[in-house]
């Protein structure tokens, strides 16, 4: 069973007006839908050009590389309007609670859309603030990370359309997502069967930490070395839940021991706390607040558990 019923595949294109990519403005906003249960790419698509407002003139690189004209964006709506149209369009599809955004990399939702929302003061729904980076499950399936062209080549798929054109890249990303779902379906079935007669520990992981694990932005869960966390071994299964997710299957890939959380953060960095999600200093203060230095010392330190994400079940009320 796939982690979600539907994947909304998004691939933005940005203005590229200045060197710092955080300052770029989104100029193309496509969404292509994959029905992960039926293993079908849906015919319905959302596609809008976006009018940049801080730097209205497109860079020559954007025009040449993406095939977007100045006229396309001059006639378009601004990003806040396009986001609202995208939200309404997704709502009209009546997908229920089990859908997720899929992207080729973390830039689209982690950097580009977050920066636009912050600069231009508009809000985003939960589903536009967490995502599945298709490079992560691809690397798990094939043993190495690569870009869009590399994934298509490995799956023996054609590089159709124009590379770096948002809607064409979203369609290519959709093809990769669809094939990954097909390839991993048997693995999910086998994992469920092996757990049928096994009591699996259940653990709460608060948001947004669990969403970061699901998206691949964070790979390790840090805990005081006590109780269940002191008994884990490689290959063990866990069931995680949060205020957003009812049930997330996790498999322990590796365990790393540290004297304290300071050592864990110094060693693992954004694998323990995603860069841009919160600062390591802020996260470290939270860990210190939850667990005193004496508690950590008496427990024998902390453990950072690297996990692989399996089936994901979103709470039905979460949209």
Secondary structure as the mmCIF struct_conf table of DSSP 4:
data_model
#
loop_
_struct_conf.conf_type_id
_struct_conf.id
_struct_conf.beg_label_comp_id
_struct_conf.beg_label_asym_id
_struct_conf.beg_label_seq_id
_struct_conf.end_label_comp_id
_struct_conf.end_label_asym_id
_struct_conf.end_label_seq_id
BEND BEND1 UNK A 3 UNK A 3
BEND BEND2 UNK A 5 UNK A 5
STRN STRN1 UNK A 6 UNK A 10
STRN STRN2 UNK A 13 UNK A 14
BEND BEND3 UNK A 18 UNK A 19
HELX_RH_3T_P HELX_RH_3T_P1 UNK A 21 UNK A 23
STRN STRN3 UNK A 26 UNK A 35
TURN_TY1_P TURN_TY1_P1 UNK A 36 UNK A 39
STRN STRN4 UNK A 40 UNK A 49
STRN STRN5 UNK A 50 UNK A 50
BEND BEND4 UNK A 53 UNK A 55
BEND BEND5 UNK A 57 UNK A 57
HELX_LH_PP_P HELX_LH_PP_P1 UNK A 58 UNK A 59
HELX_RH_AL_P HELX_RH_AL_P1 UNK A 60 UNK A 66
HELX_RH_AL_P HELX_RH_AL_P2 UNK A 70 UNK A 74
TURN_TY1_P TURN_TY1_P2 UNK A 75 UNK A 75
BEND BEND6 UNK A 76 UNK A 76
STRN STRN6 UNK A 77 UNK A 77
HELX_LH_PP_P HELX_LH_PP_P2 UNK A 78 UNK A 78
HELX_RH_AL_P HELX_RH_AL_P3 UNK A 79 UNK A 92
TURN_TY1_P TURN_TY1_P3 UNK A 93 UNK A 93
BEND BEND7 UNK A 97 UNK A 97
STRN STRN7 UNK A 99 UNK A 103
BEND BEND8 UNK A 104 UNK A 106
HELX_RH_PI_P HELX_RH_PI_P1 UNK A 107 UNK A 113
HELX_RH_AL_P HELX_RH_AL_P4 UNK A 114 UNK A 120
TURN_TY1_P TURN_TY1_P4 UNK A 121 UNK A 121
HELX_RH_3T_P HELX_RH_3T_P2 UNK A 126 UNK A 128
BEND BEND9 UNK A 129 UNK A 129
STRN STRN8 UNK A 131 UNK A 133
HELX_RH_AL_P HELX_RH_AL_P5 UNK A 134 UNK A 142
BEND BEND10 UNK A 143 UNK A 144
HELX_RH_AL_P HELX_RH_AL_P6 UNK A 148 UNK A 154
TURN_TY1_P TURN_TY1_P5 UNK A 155 UNK A 156
BEND BEND11 UNK A 161 UNK A 161
TURN_TY1_P TURN_TY1_P6 UNK A 163 UNK A 164
HELX_RH_AL_P HELX_RH_AL_P7 UNK A 166 UNK A 195
TURN_TY1_P TURN_TY1_P7 UNK A 196 UNK A 197
BEND BEND12 UNK A 198 UNK A 198
STRN STRN9 UNK A 201 UNK A 204
TURN_TY1_P TURN_TY1_P8 UNK A 207 UNK A 208
HELX_RH_AL_P HELX_RH_AL_P8 UNK A 209 UNK A 215
TURN_TY1_P TURN_TY1_P9 UNK A 216 UNK A 216
BEND BEND13 UNK A 217 UNK A 217
STRN STRN10 UNK A 220 UNK A 224
BEND BEND14 UNK A 225 UNK A 225
HELX_RH_3T_P HELX_RH_3T_P3 UNK A 227 UNK A 230
TURN_TY1_P TURN_TY1_P10 UNK A 231 UNK A 231
TURN_TY1_P TURN_TY1_P11 UNK A 234 UNK A 235
STRN STRN11 UNK A 237 UNK A 241
BEND BEND15 UNK A 243 UNK A 244
STRN STRN12 UNK A 245 UNK A 258
BEND BEND16 UNK A 259 UNK A 260
HELX_RH_AL_P HELX_RH_AL_P9 UNK A 261 UNK A 268
HELX_RH_3T_P HELX_RH_3T_P4 UNK A 269 UNK A 271
TURN_TY1_P TURN_TY1_P12 UNK A 272 UNK A 272
BEND BEND17 UNK A 273 UNK A 273
TURN_TY1_P TURN_TY1_P13 UNK A 275 UNK A 277
BEND BEND18 UNK A 278 UNK A 278
HELX_RH_AL_P HELX_RH_AL_P10 UNK A 280 UNK A 290
BEND BEND19 UNK A 291 UNK A 291
HELX_RH_AL_P HELX_RH_AL_P11 UNK A 293 UNK A 299
TURN_TY1_P TURN_TY1_P14 UNK A 300 UNK A 300
BEND BEND20 UNK A 301 UNK A 301
STRN STRN13 UNK A 302 UNK A 314
TURN_TY1_P TURN_TY1_P15 UNK A 316 UNK A 317
#
